[in-house]
């Protein structure tokens, strides 16, 4: 099994180079492709052409559903009622906690599955020239310098610099958002040409809609454009959204108010001695549980899940539920259009 090393960063300027320069840089030949020996050596050096996913364990997602001050207080209430042998009350509180956690867990699992689907965007098999023969091979075994043959119906297996084509058109909406297929060329393009205008390139995860063409693999795995997106999304540090911060403040404020009020009432009840200690404690716990907005976490999860599902249907990647709300909190979106140099 090839030992995967960190792939060497590839040049972002292949669209600016002539096809002959690209051929010489990767020591390949568009008629014969790489030799088997060269391909094996590069595979051992750079690793497989696949995206490494770092999914969050299901148990960790489940535990995160309990990370809420309201849930903490409900847990303490359940423990106290259990110790006082009020089993029915303890059971009801526990059921509320579990239901809230399961709702958030189920919705977040659905949302996070969109990220996992990126891994399936790369083609499973592809046509490659090797030792002068066109053969079909697993796309995960592609290496830089391989010469790939594309035809209508194929998924592009890696980032390619096109060197020969016959009315080739590729649908790139998965990467650029452009709904129309793009007519491809082989001519060099000016520096700083945006990805959406790099007509002499074919990118992994896109699909061929018309005719055929040849391309040299210039990036594989995490070095492809879709791979960079996947890596960026997975490496994003967790930050609380504006809504999450507000809900935390609201929950903390309500919880502390209820706790302080309960302590005052307990002390006042002890002073008056109207009820026995067990009855007074049970009354205070009942007040705490009844006053806690235990439906808040569940309602929030449902609302955010609805937003996440809508974004997913529009082919957006939603890593966590609060991310669906963050988009709505944006006031200004700044965009820059890079025009080709004349």
C-alpha positions, 0 to 999 in steps of 0.5 A: 500500500503506497505511503501517503505523504503531503503532496507537493503544492502544485503551480496555480499557473497551468492555465497560463502556460502552453500545453508544451510547457506543461508536458515538459514540466510533468515529463509526460507524452500526450500520445503514450502517457506515463510509463507504469514505473513512473506512475507507480513512483509518483503514486507512492510519493504523492498518495492516492487521488482522493479526499480525506474526510475528517467526520466528527464521531456520532457520539461526539455530536450527540454529547454536544447536544447536552452542552447547554446551561438549560440542559445542565440545570435540568440534569441537576433537577433530575438527579435531585428528584431521583435522590428524593425517590420521586421517580416519576418526576425524575423520569419526566425531566430525563425524557425531556432532556433526551428528546431535546438531545435527539432532535438536535442530534438527528437534525445536525447529522442530516446537515453534516452529511452534506460535507461527507458527500464531497468525497463522492464527487470524484469520479470512480473510474477514468480512461488513461493513456499508460505505456502507449495504451488507453486503458480504464483505471481507478481514478484514485490511482491517478498521478500528476502527469497522467494523460486522461481521455474525457468524453460526454458523460464522464466526471472529471477525475482530477484537475486537468490542463487540456491539451487536445479537444473536440468541441468539449463542453463541461458543466462546472456548476458544482465548483463555480455555480455557473449553470451553463456548460462551458466550451473548452479551449487549449490556448494559454490564458492571461495571469490572474484569470479566475477559475470560472474563466479558465477555459483550458482547465478541467476541474475535478467533480465537474461533468463532461456534457459534450464531445471529448478531449485530452487533459494532463493531470496537474493536481490530485486529491487535496490539491484539486480545487474541490479538494481545497474547498473540502480542506478549508471547510473541515479545518474551520475552527468552531465559532458561535454564531450571533444567534447562538451567543444570544441564546446562550445569554438568554438561557444563562440570564433566565437560568440564573434568575430562576436559581436566585429566585429559588434560593430566596424562596427556599430560605424564606420557606425555611424561615417560615417553616410552613412546609417540611424540608422534603416538601419544600425542596420538591416544591422548589424543584418543581418551580425550577423545572416548570420555569425552565424554557426546556423547549428552547434548545429543541425549537432552535434546533428545528428552526436551524435544521429547516434553514440548513436543509434549504441551503443543502438543496441549493448545493450549499455545504452546511457543516453545523446547524448554527452556520445556517443562521450565520448567513442571515446575520451578514450585513454586507457581502463584498465581491471582486471581479477579476477581468482578464488582462488585455 
